[in-house]
């Protein structure tokens, strides 16, 4: 059986379902194919469940620190079963919401694996999507346009696959029935740092092993340095410029002895679990790319600035195309693709406009260029860095560590980048992202009225500090 659509989307994650909604709003007859669960990795295996666990870890930490606020609550106890139940209830509620949005948009959802076919009796061009519905049933979806939004999966070590017990990914860690007593996290990127922060708050002994010279390697160096300092102050052991000796791992069902080379020494670290957090690989296998002229580049689907593949009617978005592997980037790429195929005016994604966040304690967030990137690109820059310790609201919150850093073009005074580490950084970054979007000058960011007392005052003060006009420093 075959059905005709204006657009067929393969992958129902954040980018896929957002593209489906926008296509429906644009009057396109739309089908969405999802093999597992609507909402994809972000909703079920990443963003949402991990942030729910981080929130529980934060509350547990605050409960233990409540005496410093003059509140005595006794001996705080963690009920991890209820932590997991709360996480799952949030995921389930949002998943129900996504299903409702599909129904509201009159989007046909097919539950099964979608595979691209080559030219056939169904269509003279590649791109008909064959959906395996299970039990031998199959559906052919013929789309005038197709969007591939197949996402990504955790990358494994070359010699040591995940075993679901002692060698795990962050996705498997989300389903802990009980917390381990100790863990080594291989990789000090965003996911590794978030899990280190969460687990140390839960009382787990945490070690990060990072091959590079710093954790959060894509962040501004000052942010990386501050994050490392604060995590270490909370008890996280961090080894940078460390090499994992994969051949010397001693893996048991419920434990692993991790061997690393660090500063001319070989260290053995016995732990309950080793979490591998070394990036994500595009889900591009067994989706029928070989039946098309679509090109892979370094394991990712090659697209132009509007998401078009070499097959001009087939687009690809999100993690499967590489670049910034963020849920909000996938969403925006989906909206760009739909606008392009419907011939609406649209601007390509500008990576310097994309805010990125780390939901650890402390939080960090950034938008635009780092100081190093700005210098390498030839900008003459001026920098203002303002500490949260000089902001009244930070002291009220009991979270005075951290700072805001604003980088400005000395010639044009345009804001080139904003970097924040501290309380509510992931919320504060939206002001900076708007400033970037509107091509604001640092003087405009500094002269706008920030309410008092708020954490956002630090953004204005950092911008003012560039011209030595800060009030509280």
C-alpha positions in Angstrom: 0.0 0.0 0.0 1.3 3.5 -0.8 0.4 6.9 0.5 1.3 10.3 -1.1 2.5 13.2 1.0 3.9 16.7 0.5 6.5 15.9 3.1 7.7 12.7 4.8 9.9 13.0 7.9 12.0 10.1 9.1 12.7 10.6 12.8 10.4 12.0 15.4 12.9 13.7 17.7 12.9 17.4 18.5 13.9 18.5 15.0 11.6 16.0 13.3 8.4 16.7 15.1 9.1 20.5 15.1 9.5 20.3 11.3 6.3 18.3 11.0 4.4 21.0 13.0 5.8 23.8 10.9 5.0 21.9 7.7 1.4 21.3 8.8 1.1 25.0 9.6 2.3 25.7 6.1 -0.4 23.6 4.6 1.7 20.5 3.7 0.2 17.0 4.0 2.8 15.6 6.4 3.8 12.1 7.6 6.2 11.4 10.5 8.0 8.1 10.8 9.4 7.1 14.2 10.9 3.7 15.0 10.9 4.1 18.8 9.3 6.9 20.8 8.0 10.4 19.7 10.3 13.0 21.1 13.5 11.1 20.3 16.7 11.2 22.3 16.2 14.6 23.8 12.9 13.7 25.5 13.5 10.1 26.3 17.3 9.6 26.6 18.9 13.0 27.0 17.9 16.6 27.7 14.7 16.1 29.7 15.4 13.1 31.8 18.9 14.2 32.7 17.8 17.6 33.7 15.1 16.1 35.9 17.8 14.1 37.6 20.0 17.2 37.9 17.1 19.0 39.6 16.7 16.3 42.2 20.5 16.3 42.8 20.3 20.1 43.3 17.4 19.8 45.8 19.3 17.1 47.7 22.4 19.3 47.8 20.4 22.3 49.0 18.6 20.3 51.6 22.0 19.3 53.1 23.1 22.9 53.0 19.9 24.3 54.4 21.4 25.2 57.7 23.4 27.9 56.1 20.1 29.6 55.2 18.9 29.3 58.8 16.6 26.4 58.0 17.1 23.1 59.9 15.6 20.1 58.1 17.4 17.2 59.9 19.2 14.5 58.1 18.3 14.7 54.4 17.7 11.3 52.8 17.7 10.4 49.2 15.0 8.1 47.8 16.4 7.3 44.4 13.3 5.3 43.4 11.2 8.4 43.8 13.8 10.4 41.9 13.4 8.0 39.0 9.7 8.0 39.2 9.6 11.8 39.1 11.9 11.8 36.1 9.7 9.4 34.2 6.5 11.2 35.0 7.9 14.4 33.5 9.0 12.5 30.4 5.6 10.8 30.1 3.8 14.0 30.4 5.8 15.7 27.7 5.5 12.7 25.4 1.8 12.8 25.8 2.0 16.5 24.8 4.0 15.7 21.6 1.4 13.1 20.6 -1.3 15.8 21.1 0.6 18.2 18.9 0.7 15.6 16.1 -3.0 15.0 16.4 -3.7 18.8 16.5 -1.6 19.3 13.3 -3.3 16.3 11.5 0.1 14.8 11.1 0.1 11.1 10.2 2.5 9.2 12.5 3.9 5.8 11.4 5.4 3.7 14.1 8.2 1.7 12.5 11.6 1.9 10.8 11.8 4.1 7.7 14.2 3.2 4.9 14.8 5.2 1.7 14.2 3.4 -1.6 15.7 4.2 -4.9 13.7 4.9 -8.1 10.9 2.4 -8.3 7.3 1.8 -9.4 6.3 4.2 -6.7 8.4 7.1 -7.8 10.9 7.9 -10.6 13.2 9.6 -8.1 14.8 8.2 -5.0 13.2 8.9 -1.6 10.1 6.8 -1.2 10.1 5.8 2.4 9.4 2.1 3.2 8.1 1.8 6.7 8.5 -1.6 8.4 5.5 -1.7 10.7 6.4 -5.2 12.1 4.6 -8.5 11.8 5.5 -8.5 8.1 3.5 -5.3 7.4 4.9 -2.5 5.3 3.8 0.9 4.2 5.2 3.0 1.3 5.2 6.7 1.8 5.8 8.8 -1.3 6.9 12.3 -0.4 7.4 15.3 -2.7 10.0 16.2 -0.1 11.7 14.2 2.6 13.5 15.2 5.8 15.9 12.8 7.5 16.1 13.5 11.2 17.5 10.2 12.4 19.6 11.6 15.2 22.7 10.1 16.8 23.9 7.5 19.3 26.6 7.5 22.0 30.0 6.8 20.5 31.7 3.7 21.9 35.4 3.0 22.6 37.2 1.2 19.8 37.8 -2.0 21.7 35.3 -1.8 24.6 31.6 -1.9 23.7 28.9 -0.9 26.2 27.8 -4.0 28.2 24.9 -2.3 30.0 26.4 -3.0 33.4 29.9 -1.8 34.1 30.6 -0.1 30.8 27.8 2.3 30.1 26.7 5.4 28.2 24.8 8.3 29.6 21.6 6.9 28.1 22.0 3.7 30.1 22.8 5.7 33.3 19.4 7.4 33.1 17.9 4.1 34.1 20.0 3.4 37.1 17.9 1.4 39.6 20.4 2.2 42.3 23.3 4.6 42.4 26.8 3.2 42.1 29.2 4.0 44.8 31.9 5.1 42.4 32.2 5.9 38.7 34.8 7.0 36.1 33.5 9.3 33.4 35.6 9.1 30.2 35.2 12.5 28.5 35.0 15.9 30.1 32.6 17.5 27.6 29.1 18.8 28.4 27.5 15.4 29.1 30.4 14.2 31.2 30.4 17.4 33.2 26.7 17.3 33.8 26.8 13.7 35.0 29.8 14.4 37.2 28.0 17.3 38.9 24.8 15.3 39.3 26.5 12.2 40.7 28.7 14.0 43.2 25.6 15.7 44.5 24.0 12.3 44.9 27.0 11.2 47.0 28.8 9.1 44.3 32.6 9.1 44.1 33.3 10.7 40.7 36.4 10.8 38.5 36.6 12.5 35.1 39.3 11.3 32.6 39.8 13.8 29.8 42.3 13.4 27.0 42.4 17.1 26.2 44.1 19.9 28.2 40.8 21.0 29.8 37.2 20.0 30.4 34.5 21.7 28.3 36.9 22.1 25.4 34.5 24.1 23.3 33.9 26.7 26.0 35.8 29.8 26.7 39.0 28.9 28.5 38.1 31.0 31.6 34.8 29.1 31.8 36.6 25.8 31.6 39.0 26.8 34.3 36.3 27.9 36.6 34.2 24.8 36.1 37.1 22.6 36.8 37.9 24.5 40.0 34.4 24.3 41.3 33.9 20.6 40.5 37.2 19.8 42.2 36.1 21.8 45.2 33.0 19.7 45.5 35.0 16.5 45.4 35.3 15.5 41.7 38.7 14.1 40.8 39.7 15.3 37.3 42.5 14.1 35.2 43.2 16.2 32.0 45.8 15.2 29.4 45.1 11.7 30.5 45.1 8.6 28.2 42.8 5.7 28.8 44.7 2.4 28.5 41.8 0.6 26.9 43.7 -2.7 26.5 44.4 -2.8 30.2 40.9 -2.3 31.4 39.8 -5.1 33.8 36.0 -5.4 33.1 33.7 -7.5 35.4 30.0 -7.7 35.3 29.5 -5.2 38.1 32.9 -3.4 38.3 35.8 -2.2 36.3 39.4 -1.3 37.0 40.2 1.7 34.8 43.9 2.2 33.7 45.1 5.6 32.6 48.4 7.2 31.8 48.7 10.5 33.6 51.9 12.6 34.0 54.3 9.8 33.2 52.5 7.5 35.6 50.1 4.6 35.1 47.1 4.8 37.5 44.6 2.1 38.2 41.2 3.3 39.4 38.7 0.6 40.6 35.1 1.7 40.3 31.6 0.3 40.0 31.0 1.7 36.6 32.7 3.5 33.7 30.6 5.9 31.7 31.9 6.6 28.2 31.1 10.1 27.1 33.2 10.8 24.0 30.7 12.2 21.6 27.9 10.9 19.5 27.8 9.2 16.1 25.2 9.9 13.4 22.4 7.3 12.9 22.9 6.8 9.2 23.2 3.0 8.8 20.4 1.0 7.4 18.3 3.9 6.4 18.7 3.4 2.7 21.3 6.1 1.8 22.9 3.7 -0.6 19.8 3.9 -2.7 20.3 7.6 -3.3 23.1 10.0 -4.3 23.3 11.4 -0.7 26.9 11.9 0.4 28.4 11.2 3.8 31.2 13.3 5.1 33.1 12.2 8.1 30.2 9.9 9.0 27.5 12.6 8.7 25.1 13.5 6.0 26.4 16.3 3.9 23.9 19.2 3.4 24.0 22.8 2.2 23.0 25.8 4.4 19.3 25.0 4.0 19.6 21.3 4.9 19.5 20.0 1.3 21.4 16.8 0.5 22.7 16.0 -3.0 19.2 14.8 -3.7 17.6 18.3 -3.7 14.2 17.1 -2.5 15.7 15.2 0.4 16.8 17.3 3.4 18.6 16.3 6.6 18.7 18.0 10.0 19.9 17.6 13.5 22.6 15.3 14.9 22.8 13.2 11.7 24.3 16.2 9.9 26.9 16.9 12.6 27.7 20.5 13.5 26.2 21.7 16.8 24.4 18.6 18.2 21.9 20.5 20.2 18.1 20.0 20.4 17.3 23.6 19.7 19.7 23.6 16.7 17.8 20.5 15.3 14.5 22.4 15.7 15.8 25.5 13.9 17.3 23.4 11.1 13.9 21.7 10.7 12.2 25.1 10.4 14.8 26.3 7.9 14.3 23.2 5.8 10.5 23.5 5.7 10.7 27.2 4.9 13.2 26.5 2.1 11.1 23.7 0.5 8.0 26.0 0.6 10.0 28.8 -0.9 9.5 31.2 2.1 12.3 33.7 2.9 14.7 32.2 5.3 18.2 32.8 6.6 20.6 29.9 7.1 21.6 29.0 10.6 24.4 31.2 12.0 26.4 29.2 14.6 27.5 32.3 16.4 23.9 33.0 17.2 23.3 29.7 18.9 23.3 29.7 22.7 24.7 26.5 24.3 24.2 25.5 27.9 25.7 23.2 30.6 23.2 22.3 33.3 25.7 21.3 36.0 26.3 23.0 39.2 27.5 25.6 38.5 25.6 26.1 35.3 27.4 27.6 32.4 26.2 29.0 29.1 27.7 30.8 26.1 26.7 32.5 22.8 29.0 33.8 20.1 32.8 33.7 20.0 35.2 32.7 22.7 38.0 35.1 23.5 40.5 32.7 21.7 38.2 32.3 18.6 37.8 36.1 18.4 41.5 36.7 18.4 42.2 33.9 15.9 39.6 35.4 13.6 41.5 38.7 13.7 39.3 40.8 15.9 40.7 43.5 18.1 38.7 42.9 21.3 37.8 44.4 24.6 36.6 42.2 27.5 34.6 42.9 30.6 34.4 40.2 33.3 32.2 40.8 36.2 32.0 38.5 39.3 28.6 37.3 40.7 30.2 38.0 44.1 29.5 41.7 43.5 25.8 41.1 42.8 23.3 41.3 45.6 21.0 38.6 44.3 23.9 36.1 44.1 24.6 36.6 47.7 20.9 36.2 48.6 20.8 33.0 46.6 24.0 31.7 48.4 25.6 31.2 45.0 28.2 33.9 44.6 30.8 31.9 42.6 31.2 32.5 38.9 31.1 35.5 36.6 29.8 37.0 33.3 32.3 37.7 30.5 31.4 39.9 27.6 33.6 40.1 24.5 33.3 43.1 22.2 34.8 44.2 18.9 37.0 47.2 19.8 36.3 48.8 16.4 32.5 48.4 16.0 31.6 47.9 19.7 29.5 44.9 18.6 29.0 42.1 21.1 31.1 39.1 19.8 30.4 36.7 22.6 29.0 36.3 26.1 30.0 33.6 28.5 28.4 32.9 31.9 29.2 30.5 34.7 27.1 30.6 37.9 23.5 30.5 39.1 20.8 30.5 36.4 23.4 30.9 33.6 21.2 28.8 31.3 18.4 31.2 31.7 20.5 34.4 31.6 22.1 33.5 28.3 18.9 34.3 26.4 19.4 38.0 27.0 22.9 37.7 25.4 21.5 35.6 22.5 19.0 38.4 21.8 21.8 40.9 21.9 23.7 38.9 19.3 20.5 38.4 17.2 19.9 42.2 17.1 23.6 42.9 16.5 23.7 45.0 19.7 26.8 46.9 20.9 28.1 46.2 24.3 27.2 49.8 25.3 23.5 49.0 24.6 23.8 45.8 26.6 25.3 47.8 29.5 23.0 50.8 29.3 19.7 48.8 29.2 17.9 48.8 32.5 18.4 45.6 34.5 16.1 45.1 37.4 17.5 45.0 40.9 18.2 42.7 42.6 18.7 40.1 39.8 21.4 37.9 38.5 21.1 39.7 35.2 22.7 42.8 36.6 26.0 41.0 36.1 25.5 41.0 32.3 25.0 44.8 32.3 27.9 45.4 34.7 30.3 43.2 32.6 29.3 45.2 29.5 29.8 48.5 31.3 33.2 47.3 32.6 34.5 47.1 29.0 34.6 50.9 29.1 35.4 51.1 32.8 31.9 52.3 33.5 30.8 49.5 35.9 29.0 50.8 39.0 29.8 48.0 41.4 33.4 47.3 40.6 
